[in-house]
Amino acid sequence: MNFSSKLIEQAVDEFAALPGIGRKTAYRFVLYLLKKDEQEVRKFGNTFIKLREQIKYCENCHNISETQFCGICSSPSRDGSMVCVVEDIRDVIAIENTAQFKGHYHVLGGIISPMDGIGPAELNVESLVNRVKRGDIKEIVMALSANMEGDTTNFYIFKKLNAFDVKISTIARG
């Protein structure tokens, strides 16, 4: 694509860097924003700046939060003795959308994948072990990908938690 302006080209490049956004879609986004009122575009941009500056990770489960502890971990109606271990934040959202799980979560931040250079040290496994050591957790539900990397991560965590009095199960696969 040939652009009549370097600024448009830079804006297209930024949008196209997002996952799943091609250059044509990025170009449509840029043209759409150019038609909007300056205040609306400023609000749009400031929303993402604010997001980046103010979002934290829950100190307990590593979920996204605006506070020290996420809404799930700080909710008195949730069962803190049951923890669902997930790969990333998208899994928390997917499970929460079912409205079936009433426990807490633990977000690993990925799964063990030697091909991608991700080992146990890059994941939030030790904080899970520390949570179990405190003795509040009675059951862990492993909800990781049904592939070799997910199974490897399940096995690794099972071995790390084997010495503790905690029930470990995995979600059904079908």
N, C-alpha and C positions, 0 to 999 in steps of 0.2 A: 504494500500500500504506500502510495505517495501522499504525504500530508502537506498542506499549504502552510503549516505552522509547526515550528519545533515544539511549542507548548502542547499542542494537540498530540503530537507524536509521543511526547514524554508521558502525557496522561494516559494515552492508549497503552503504552508499555507498562505502566503501573497496574492498570486494570488487568491486562493480559497476563501479568505475573501471578494472578490469583488462580488457584486450582479450578479447572473446569471452564475457564473463561478464555475463549479464543480472541483473536485480534478483531474480527468483525463485531462480536458482541461488545468487546471493549470500546470499539469505535462508537457503537450505538449508545453506550453508557455516557461517553464523553459528550456526544452531541446532545443527548438528553439533558445533561447537567448544564451545558451552555445555554439552553433555553430556559432554565429555571432562574428564579429571582436570586440575586446575590446572597441574600440572607438565608435562603433555603440551602444553598450550596455550602455556605459557611457552617450552618447547623449540621449538615451531613458530614463535613470534614471534622468538625469539633467533636462529634459523637465518637469517631474512631480514635481521635487523640485522647479523649477522656477514657474510653475503653482501655486503651493501652496503658495509660497512667494509673488507673484505679483498680483494675482487676488484679486479684491476688489468687493464690491457691490455698485452699483450706489446710490448716496446719494438721488436721486430723486425718483427712481422707484424700487430699490433693485434688479435690474437685474445684472448679472455678467458683470464686466468691468475691464479694466486695468487702468482706469483713474477715477477721481472723479465722472464724469457723463458718462453714457454709450453712445454708438454711436447713439442710437435711441433718447434719451432725448436731446442730443446735436445737432441733425440734424435740420437745419432750414426748411427742406422740410416736416417735420412731423407736424401734427396738434395737438398742445399741449392742445387744449380745449376739446379733446376727449381722454378718458383714458379707457383702457381695463384692468379689474381686473382679474388676473389669480392666480392659486395656486402656481406654481413654474416656474422655468426658462425653463423647457421643454415645457411648454405651450406657452411661448413667441416664442420659436423656431418653434413650430408647426404652430402658427398663422402667423409668418413671412414667413414661407415657402409657404403660400398661396398667398402672395404678394397682399392681398386684404385690409388689415387694414393699414391706414396711420396715426394713432394717436400715443399716448404714451401708456405705460403700467404701471401697478402697481402690483408687485409680492408680494403676501401675505406671502409666505413661508409655506403654508399649508392651511388646512381648520379646522374649529372647529370640534373636535372629542373628546368628553368627555371620551369615552372608551379608547382612546389612551393618555389621559391626556393633550390634546391640547385645550386650551381655547383661548379666544380673546387676552389675554395678551401675548401669545406666537406668535401672528401673527403681521404683519405690517399694522394693521388697523389704529392706531392713526396717522401714517404718511400720510395715505390716507385722513383722516379727515382734517389734517392740509393743505394738498394740495388743498382740496376743499374750505377750509376757505379763502385761499388767493384770491379766486375768478377767477382764470384763467380757471378752468374746467367748461364746460357747459354740458357735457354728460359723463356718466359712463356706460360702457358695462360690465356686469358681465359675465365672461366666466369660471365659476367654475363647478366642477363635477356635473353630473345629478344624485345625490344620496341624502340621508337624510343629510349627513354632509355638502355637497355643498349647499343644500337648507337652512340649518340652518345658514351657513355663509352668504349667500345672504341676508337672512332676518335680521341678526344682522347688516350687513353693511347698508342695506336699512334704518333700524331704526336710526343708527348713522348719516346718511346723510339726513334724512327726513326734517330737519329744513332748509336745504340749497336750494338755487334755482339752482338745477342741475337735469337734466333728467337722470333717471336710467332705464336701460333696461337689458335684459338677452339675450344671444345668443339662437338661435332656437335649439330645441331638437327634435330628431326624431327617 
